[in-house]
């Protein structure tokens, strides 16, 4: 996983917050960015784990 994917997750989370709460403050946007960054990392790790399990069961 690269920094580009994590940055995209952070950006998407901030944009989502801005759509739901247009007057959101910088603190709210910061929390959303961190959540998007960490969420993307966790999802990528889950996908990698599932792919490893699938390849182990096939081999």
C-alpha positions in Angstrom: 0.0 0.0 0.0 1.3 3.4 -0.9 1.0 6.9 0.5 -1.2 7.8 -2.5 -3.9 5.3 -1.5 -3.8 6.6 2.2 -4.0 10.2 1.0 -6.9 9.4 -1.2 -8.7 7.9 1.8 -8.0 10.9 3.9 -9.2 13.3 1.1 -12.4 11.3 0.5 -13.2 11.4 4.3 -12.7 15.2 4.4 -14.8 15.7 1.3 -17.5 13.5 2.9 -17.5 15.6 6.1 -17.7 18.8 4.0 -20.8 17.4 2.2 -22.5 16.5 5.4 -21.5 19.5 7.4 -20.5 22.4 5.2 -19.6 24.6 8.2 -17.3 21.9 9.8 -14.3 23.3 11.5 -10.6 22.5 11.0 -10.6 20.1 13.9 -13.5 18.1 12.5 -11.8 17.9 9.1 -8.5 16.9 10.7 -10.2 14.0 12.6 -11.9 12.9 9.3 -8.6 13.0 7.5 -7.0 10.8 10.2 -9.9 8.4 10.1 -9.8 8.1 6.3 -6.1 7.6 6.4 -6.2 4.8 9.0 -9.4 3.3 7.5 -7.8 2.9 4.1 -4.8 1.3 5.8 -6.9 -1.2 7.7 -9.1 -2.1 4.6 -6.0 -2.7 2.5 -4.5 -5.0 5.2 -7.8 -6.9 5.3 -7.8 -7.4 1.5 -4.2 -8.5 1.6 -4.9 -11.0 4.3 -7.9 -12.4 2.4 -5.8 -12.8 -0.7 -3.1 -14.6 1.2 -5.7 -17.0 2.8 -7.2 -17.6 -0.7 -3.8 -18.4 -2.2 -2.9 -20.7 0.7 -6.1 -22.6 0.3 -5.6 -23.0 -3.4 -2.0 -24.1 -3.2 
